[in-house]
Amino acid sequence: AQIEPHFLFNTLGSIDQLIQTDPPRASKMQQSLIRYLRSAMPQMRDGSRPSLGQQVGLCRAFLEIMAVRMEGRLQAAVIVPEGLKSAVFPSMMLQTLVENAIKHGIGREITGGVIKIVSDFKGNYHELIVQNSGQLSAQMNDDGFGLSSTKNRLQLLFGEKSNFEIKQVNGNIVQATVLI
């Protein structure tokens, strides 16, 4: 439950560089960072479970920052019905999945790629999907901190009423799915 210092310092360094070379982009990145911090801090401090809408807002700000840092190599789509935005969802779980998609997927692609966040109902379950361009690495397994943390948190919070899966779909798309 902490903002990764690497992300924060890289973002501040990017803003500093852009002030000299592209002030409008620097301003956009700074505004996105402010929105990100305003959204993230209450979620980390109060220990309550924020709404999916709050977490989507946090991820949008994060994705805007990353799009500027990646110089346009990142596109994002978010499809969350208005009625689901008030649903309670485990704090920072969506953020973890989005960061993972960038670090292990799009960030490794020279041409960048797309991240798509989709939330809807599937039978009696709330389904949240994070898709990204890329390939699952042969070394990729559920033992990484982000993925194992997601599985463990779902098990602790919801037990058998939850599931987490990450898989390769349609050749060049990696999909992480959370069912609650």
Disulfide bonds with the S-S distance in Angstrom:
none
